[in-house]
Amino acid sequence: MEEQITISCVDCHKVFKNSQALRCHMYRESSKLENERCGYKRRIKDLVSKRNVAQRQIVDMDPIEIVEKVNASSRTDELLAKIVEQNNVLFQQNNDLKGEVAEIRHENMEIKKQNEEMKEMVTEFTRNPKLLVLVDKLYPIQSLREIDLKMPAFKPVLEILDNELPEYANLAQEKTGKIHCKAVRKLNEIQPTAVKDEEKLFCKDGDVITKADNIDTTKKFIHVMANSGFEYAQKASIDLKSKRESDQPFKQTILQNASCDMLQNIQEL
């Protein structure tokens, strides 16, 4: 007699005579709600069974053993809490160390930069000893922030700007640039702050002679005029702060017009 093959559902373990019967069972179960399916019922049954086994084990345990297990669990929790706390401390220390390393690297870069600038200035002094005279002749570049063109000493500068600027002055215009540079030269004649040596600019940063950046120096003189109330310079100061790529050619024109022959050569001081 041929042996009959049977198959069962993996969820409820119900036995079926053939695969067609199993498929019909699975289809019927899939159309039910989650908590009504055979697998859900079996899982609940298994959980209840495990809970009952655990309860019986607790009942059968000696009370002293139960207390020891609870204490052991408590100690484990305390140990885990300490480990978490220590990990947090180590994590913070690691972050602090990274910050210190980054700061040290930044300081090293600054020292290296200063060292390069110092070597460059020594070379410049060797090439042109006249630069040493600037230590006594130049005002610190920071002094530009304190200038008020309404002060009597700067009256010649004020007269140039009041009388010679075009009606609609704008540093994007070459004519305005020429008058601005004429006023800057007069200002730098009254209070020497920066000087040219061929194509290089020099100023005094605090008490130290250093190479000056042409763009930065040009902006500083524009700010002097802006701080004294001249609208063309105020507008230029705002325009030069623009970050838009499309404004770059316009900013370049302003800086070029405002820096054309604005400073004396070292021989003129």
Buried (B, 14 or more C-beta within 10 A) or exposed (E): EEEEEEEEBEBBEEEBEEEEBBEEBBEEBEEEEEEEBBEBEBEEEEEEEEEEEEEEEEEEEEEEEEEEEEEEEEEEEEEEEEEEEEEEEEEEEEEEEEEEEEEEEEEEEEEEEEEEBEEEBEEBEEEBEEBEEBEEEBBBBEEBEEBEBEEEEBEEBBEBBEEBBEEEBBBBBEEBBBBBBBBBBBBBBBBBBBBBBEEBBBBBEEEEBBBBEBBEBBBBBBBBBBBBEBEBBBBBBEBBEEEEEEBEEBBEBBBBBBBEEBBBEBEEB
